[in-house]
């Protein structure tokens, strides 16, 4: 090989080595958000608490039906299936971006046959006829990544993949929480329907009793009208409750990937409310590691930081290498005879004037990173707020339930006393109606408070970033061996 060719190959090898050693732009570091995190959550439970399994936190409700619907949501929900396909797309985008860091090698083969008309250059010298040409070559090209532009692009692409994986976990977290909340709401509505039916029976008995007294001349027509009015008013509440129950059933069916159908309300026991043990919220610093939405925001910062390096490297010269090795012949059977043709060329490109476009592109990338830092900080603050709010809601709603429970006990006792005194003629019927309405209103209020406590338990687990062991990883045929990419 000629010395010039050897020198070219040595230069190529040096550039390849240099391309893997330099990256423009800053390496990613977690930003200093200057947040004064407390050592403990303000409204954490004061008593000793039991540790709830994070991977299957919904089992704390002790309901096999909840376990089953969570399984269906994670397996059949269309939004999760769409998120999985999006992850698969980004996995292949990582492969595409990574391919830019390597040389490209092609294959070219051509055959040509051309006919030339005969001409005479001199007496008896014919020129023309058929002309054939065959060729085979292996062209190659490579743009050296001297400044780490393609390395940073791959880094950004991998961070985007990680962000989407965390977004999928966040989505599953929201869907599971929504499904369980709908299930608890359905149970509460079924219990409220039972209470409404009980009130209708009670009001109907009152109407029958007042009618008998009216026929005997022991009461006025006003009492009878008031009794009938209260009965009809209570009947109007029943269709609304059944409509709300049907809407919840349809929404839950869609979450599970099923047709939105309804069913009749199930009977609920009197003691359906279960007092759940408090959840240990852990330390505020641990929250940043548990919540997938915070990890997704950090992955986005990683991607934006790498894009700054891409924009900065684009302002520096680019060096590209092209080469070809092949054969050419006028006869097909002599195509691969000794004496191949080869070529090697190098080129350098540097923008001299672009009216500040490349510099502005870098500044825009830096501004996007600054926006990402602000969004990351807000996401952390929102996470702390969600946990503190859920803990505060738990504490105050439990206190409220105690007060409402006492109200229910007194309302029931008041109704019994009012009915007895009315039968003895000591009070008017308006007092009985007021006692009845107060009693059933208190029971309905108690159900609402208990639903708030149970739904808040779901919110608390979601705010704390429960585990999702049942969610399988997404892998395609060409991405089975793709290593996981972490940034913390």
WOMO-V544373 format. One record per residue. PHI is phi in degrees with one decimal (* if undefined). OMEGA is omega in degrees with one decimal (999 if undefined). NEAR is the number of other C-alpha atoms within 8 Angstrom. Layout:
# WOMO-V544373
PHI:OMEGA:NEAR + PHI:OMEGA:NEAR
This chain:
# WOMO-V544373
*:-178.6:4 + -66.6:179.3:5 + -59.4:-179.8:6 + -64.9:178.7:6 + -66.6:178.3:8 + -61.1:179.8:9 + -62.8:179.2:8 + -64.0:-179.5:9 + -66.8:177.0:8 + -62.8:178.6:8 + -63.6:179.5:8 + -64.0:-179.7:8 + -63.5:178.5:8 + -64.9:-180.0:8 + -66.6:176.9:10 + -63.1:178.2:11 + -66.0:-178.9:8 + -66.7:-178.6:9 + -64.5:-179.8:12 + -90.2:-174.8:9 + -110.5:-173.2:6 + -129.6:174.6:9 + -135.9:176.6:11 + -77.1:178.9:11 + 89.4:-177.5:11 + -76.6:170.3:8 + -74.1:-173.7:6 + -72.4:171.7:7 + -137.6:177.8:4 + -60.4:-178.6:5 + -70.0:174.7:5 + -82.1:-175.1:4 + -84.5:177.7:5 + 55.0:176.4:4 + -104.5:177.8:4 + -84.4:-178.8:4 + -79.8:177.0:6 + -72.2:178.7:6 + -69.9:-179.0:6 + -139.5:175.5:8 + -68.2:-173.8:10 + -64.7:-174.8:5 + -107.1:177.1:8 + -65.5:176.5:9 + -62.6:-177.8:10 + -82.7:-177.0:4 + -81.7:175.5:4 + -65.3:-176.6:5 + -122.4:177.4:9 + -93.3:179.7:8 + -83.8:179.6:6 + -93.1:176.7:7 + -58.0:-174.3:6 + -73.0:-174.2:8 + -69.8:-178.6:9 + -133.9:-173.2:10 + -65.4:-177.1:11 + -66.8:179.2:7 + -69.2:178.0:9 + -63.6:178.8:7 + -75.9:176.6:7 + 63.2:-177.8:5 + -122.6:178.8:7 + -59.3:179.6:6 + -66.2:176.1:6 + -64.3:178.5:12 + -59.0:-179.0:10 + -68.6:-178.5:8 + -71.0:175.6:10 + -63.4:178.5:11 + -60.3:179.8:9 + -66.7:179.8:11 + -62.6:-177.7:14 + -68.4:-178.0:13 + -92.1:-167.4:7 + -119.8:-176.0:10 + -66.6:-178.3:13 + -63.4:179.4:8 + -63.6:177.1:6 + -68.0:177.1:12 + -65.1:176.3:9 + -65.3:178.6:8 + -64.5:178.3:10 + -65.2:177.9:10 + -65.8:177.1:8 + -64.9:177.2:9 + -62.9:178.8:12 + -61.3:177.5:11 + -61.1:-179.5:8 + -68.2:175.5:11 + -61.3:178.3:10 + -72.2:174.6:9 + -66.2:175.4:9 + -61.9:178.5:12 + -62.6:178.8:8 + -63.2:-179.1:8 + -65.2:179.6:12 + -65.3:-178.5:11 + -64.3:178.8:7 + -65.6:-178.4:8 + -85.0:-175.9:11 + -117.0:176.7:7 + -66.5:174.8:9 + -109.5:-178.3:7 + -124.9:-178.5:8 + -120.8:178.9:7 + -133.7:178.3:8 + -126.8:175.8:9 + -137.5:-178.4:8 + -143.3:175.9:7 + -137.6:-177.4:8 + -138.3:173.9:7 + -131.9:-172.4:8 + -128.9:177.8:7 + -106.7:178.5:8 + -108.2:176.1:8 + -68.4:-178.8:7 + -73.4:175.5:8 + -140.8:-176.4:7 + -120.6:176.9:9 + -87.1:-180.0:7 + -161.7:-178.9:6 + -62.4:174.6:5 + 76.1:-179.7:5 + -118.7:178.9:7 + -78.6:177.2:9 + -126.4:177.1:9 + 135.9:-178.2:9 + 113.7:-177.8:8 + -95.7:178.6:8 + -124.6:-180.0:9 + -117.0:178.2:10 + -146.8:-179.6:11 + -124.8:-179.6:14 + -145.2:177.7:13 + -146.6:-177.5:12 + -149.0:177.1:11 + -121.1:179.1:11 + -77.5:179.2:12 + -139.3:177.3:11 + -145.9:-178.5:11 + -158.2:171.8:10 + -102.9:-175.5:10 + -70.4:-178.7:12 + -90.5:-175.9:13 + -65.1:-173.6:14 + -107.4:175.9:10 + 76.9:-179.0:15 + -63.2:-178.2:15 + -75.2:176.0:12 + -66.1:177.4:11 + -67.8:178.2:13 + -63.6:176.7:12 + -65.7:177.1:11 + -59.7:177.8:10 + -65.2:-178.9:14 + -64.9:178.1:13 + -66.5:178.1:11 + -66.5:176.6:13 + -64.6:176.5:12 + -63.3:178.6:12 + -62.8:178.3:12 + -60.4:-179.3:14 + -69.0:176.3:12 + -64.4:177.3:10 + -69.6:176.1:12 + -63.4:177.8:11 + -65.8:176.3:11 + -65.3:177.5:10 + -62.5:177.9:11 + -62.7:179.0:9 + -62.9:177.0:11 + -60.2:179.7:12 + -66.9:-178.9:9 + -68.2:178.5:10 + -64.3:179.0:11 + -62.2:179.2:11 + -65.4:-179.8:8 + -63.8:-179.3:13 + -67.5:178.0:11 + -62.8:177.2:10 + -64.6:178.7:12 + -63.6:178.1:11 + -65.4:177.2:11 + -65.0:177.1:10 + -61.8:177.9:11 + -61.8:179.5:9 + -65.3:178.9:11 + -65.0:177.2:12 + -62.9:177.3:13 + -68.2:178.5:11 + -67.5:175.7:11 + -64.3:177.3:11 + -62.3:179.1:10 + -64.6:177.8:11 + -63.6:177.1:12 + -63.8:176.5:9 + -63.2:179.1:8 + -66.0:177.7:10 + -63.4:177.0:11 + -62.2:-179.7:8 + -65.1:-179.9:8 + -67.3:178.6:11 + -65.2:176.2:9 + -62.7:178.6:8 + -65.3:178.6:9 + -60.8:179.5:12 + -62.4:-179.7:8 + -66.6:-179.0:8 + -67.4:177.5:12 + -61.2:178.2:9 + -64.0:179.3:8 + -66.9:-179.8:10 + -66.3:178.6:12 + -64.1:179.2:7 + -88.5:178.5:7 + 77.5:-177.9:7 + -92.8:179.3:7 + -147.5:-176.5:9 + -91.8:176.3:8 + -65.5:179.1:7 + -62.4:178.2:6 + -61.3:179.6:11 + -66.2:178.2:12 + -63.1:179.5:8 + -65.0:178.9:9 + -65.9:178.7:13 + -67.9:178.4:9 + -61.0:-179.6:8 + -64.4:178.4:10 + -62.7:-179.2:12 + -66.7:177.2:8 + -63.9:179.2:8 + -67.1:178.2:11 + -62.7:-179.7:9 + -67.2:179.6:8 + -78.0:-173.4:9 + -66.9:178.4:11 + -59.7:179.5:8 + -64.1:179.2:8 + -64.6:179.4:11 + -67.5:176.0:10 + -64.9:178.5:8 + -62.4:178.1:9 + -63.6:179.0:12 + -62.6:178.7:11 + -64.4:177.6:9 + -65.7:178.3:12 + -63.6:178.7:14 + -66.0:179.7:12 + -63.9:179.0:10 + -66.5:179.0:12 + -62.7:179.0:12 + -65.5:177.1:11 + -59.5:179.8:12 + -87.4:179.2:13 + 73.6:-177.9:11 + -116.2:177.7:7 + -66.6:-177.0:7 + -74.0:179.0:10 + -113.9:-178.3:8 + -116.6:176.7:8 + -143.7:177.5:6 + -70.0:179.8:4 + -65.8:175.6:6 + -82.2:174.6:5 + -70.2:179.9:7 + -111.2:179.3:9 + -69.0:-179.9:5 + -62.2:-177.1:4 + -100.1:-177.0:5 + -66.3:-179.5:6 + -72.6:179.4:5 + -113.5:177.7:5 + -77.3:-176.6:4 + -86.2:177.8:6 + -71.2:-179.2:6 + -65.9:-178.6:7 + -97.9:174.0:9 + -72.7:-175.9:9 + -74.8:-177.6:7 + 77.7:-178.3:7 + -97.9:178.1:9 + -57.6:-179.5:12 + -65.4:179.4:7 + -73.2:-177.5:8 + -62.1:-177.5:12 + -67.3:179.6:10 + -92.0:-173.9:9 + -86.8:-172.1:10 + -86.0:-178.5:13 + -68.9:179.4:12 + -68.7:175.9:10 + -71.3:176.7:12 + -64.1:177.0:12 + -66.4:178.0:14 + -64.5:177.8:13 + -69.7:176.4:12 + -64.3:176.9:13 + -63.6:176.3:12 + -61.0:177.4:12 + -59.6:180.0:12 + -66.4:179.9:14 + -64.1:178.0:13 + -64.7:179.1:15 + -66.3:178.6:16 + -65.7:173.8:12 + -62.3:177.2:14 + -63.5:177.4:15 + -62.1:-178.9:15 + -65.0:-179.6:13 + -69.8:-179.6:12 + -66.3:180.0:12 + -67.5:-179.7:9 + -84.9:-177.4:10 + -101.7:-177.7:8 + -61.3:175.4:9 + -112.7:-179.2:11 + -117.0:180.0:11 + -123.2:178.4:11 + -118.0:174.3:12 + -131.3:-179.8:11 + -155.1:179.1:11 + -153.4:177.6:12 + -142.3:-177.7:11 + -172.8:-175.0:11 + -130.3:177.6:13 + -148.0:-177.9:12 + -158.3:175.1:10 + -86.2:178.1:10 + -119.4:-176.1:9 + -64.4:-177.3:7 + -75.1:175.8:5 + -105.2:-173.6:8 + -63.7:-174.8:13 + -99.6:176.0:8 + -69.8:178.9:7 + -55.5:-179.8:4 + 110.0:-179.1:5 + -72.9:176.8:10 + -98.6:177.1:9 + -138.8:178.9:8 + -147.0:178.1:7 + -144.0:-177.1:9 + -138.9:177.6:7 + -127.3:179.9:8 + -137.0:179.5:7 + -125.1:179.9:8 + -129.3:179.4:7 + -143.2:177.6:8 + -66.7:-179.6:7 + -96.8:179.4:4 + -146.6:177.1:5 + -136.4:178.4:7 + 59.6:177.1:4 + 81.2:-175.9:7 + -65.5:-177.2:7 + -66.5:178.5:10 + -65.1:178.4:9 + -64.7:177.5:8 + -62.7:177.8:9 + -66.5:179.7:11 + -63.9:177.7:8 + -65.2:177.5:8 + -63.9:177.4:12 + -65.6:178.3:10 + -67.1:177.3:8 + -64.8:176.7:9 + -65.4:177.6:12 + -61.6:175.1:8 + -61.1:179.0:8 + -61.6:178.0:12 + -62.9:178.6:10 + -63.6:178.2:8 + -65.8:177.7:9 + -64.7:179.1:12 + -64.6:178.9:9 + -65.8:179.8:8 + -63.2:178.4:11 + -67.1:178.7:10 + -62.0:177.3:8 + -62.4:179.0:8 + -64.5:176.9:10 + -61.9:179.8:9 + -63.2:-178.9:8 + -62.9:179.7:10 + -68.1:-179.3:11 + -61.7:179.7:11 + -66.9:178.6:8 + -65.6:178.6:13 + -67.2:178.1:12 + -65.3:179.4:9 + -61.4:178.4:10 + -57.8:-176.6:11 + -62.7:-174.9:9 + -74.0:180.0:8 + -71.2:174.8:11 + -66.4:174.9:9 + -62.8:-179.8:8 + -64.7:-180.0:9 + -60.5:177.8:11 + -60.7:179.1:8 + -68.3:-179.1:8 + -67.3:178.5:11 + -62.3:175.9:9 + -64.4:177.6:8 + -62.8:179.3:9 + -63.0:179.8:12 + -60.1:-179.8:8 + -68.3:-179.7:8 + -65.7:177.4:12 + -64.5:178.7:9 + -64.5:178.6:8 + -62.9:178.8:9 + -63.0:180.0:12 + -62.6:-179.8:8 + -64.9:-178.3:8 + -63.9:-180.0:12 + -64.5:179.0:9 + -65.8:-178.7:8 + -69.8:178.4:10 + -68.2:179.2:12 + -64.1:179.2:7 + -93.0:177.6:6 + 76.5:-176.8:7 + -92.3:178.5:7 + -135.1:176.8:8 + -83.6:-175.2:8 + -71.9:177.7:8 + -60.1:176.6:8 + -65.3:178.4:9 + -64.6:179.8:12 + -60.8:179.4:10 + -62.5:179.5:8 + -67.4:178.9:12 + -64.5:-179.0:9 + -64.1:178.1:8 + -65.2:-178.8:9 + -63.2:-177.8:12 + -71.2:173.7:11 + -65.2:178.1:8 + -66.7:178.3:12 + -65.4:177.2:10 + -65.9:178.1:10 + -63.6:178.0:9 + -62.9:177.9:12 + -62.8:178.7:11 + -64.2:179.1:9 + -65.6:-179.8:11 + -65.7:175.6:10 + -63.9:177.9:11 + -61.0:179.6:9 + -65.3:-179.2:12 + -67.4:178.8:9 + -65.6:177.7:10 + -65.8:176.7:11 + -62.6:175.8:10 + -63.3:179.4:11 + -60.1:-179.5:10 + -64.4:178.4:12 + -61.6:179.0:10 + -65.7:-179.5:11 + -64.1:179.4:12 + -80.1:177.5:11 + 75.8:179.8:11 + -60.6:-178.1:14 + -77.9:-176.0:9 + -138.2:-175.0:11 + -67.4:-176.1:7 + -80.5:-177.6:7 + -90.7:-175.9:6 + -75.0:176.1:5 + -71.4:179.4:4 + -102.1:178.6:7 + -139.0:174.5:7 + -99.5:-176.9:7 + -63.9:-177.7:5 + -94.0:-176.6:5 + -117.0:-178.9:9 + -60.8:-176.4:7 + -94.2:-179.0:5 + -68.7:-178.4:5 + -72.9:176.5:4 + -67.2:-174.7:4 + -119.9:-178.3:7 + -115.2:-177.6:5 + -128.3:179.4:6 + -127.0:999:2
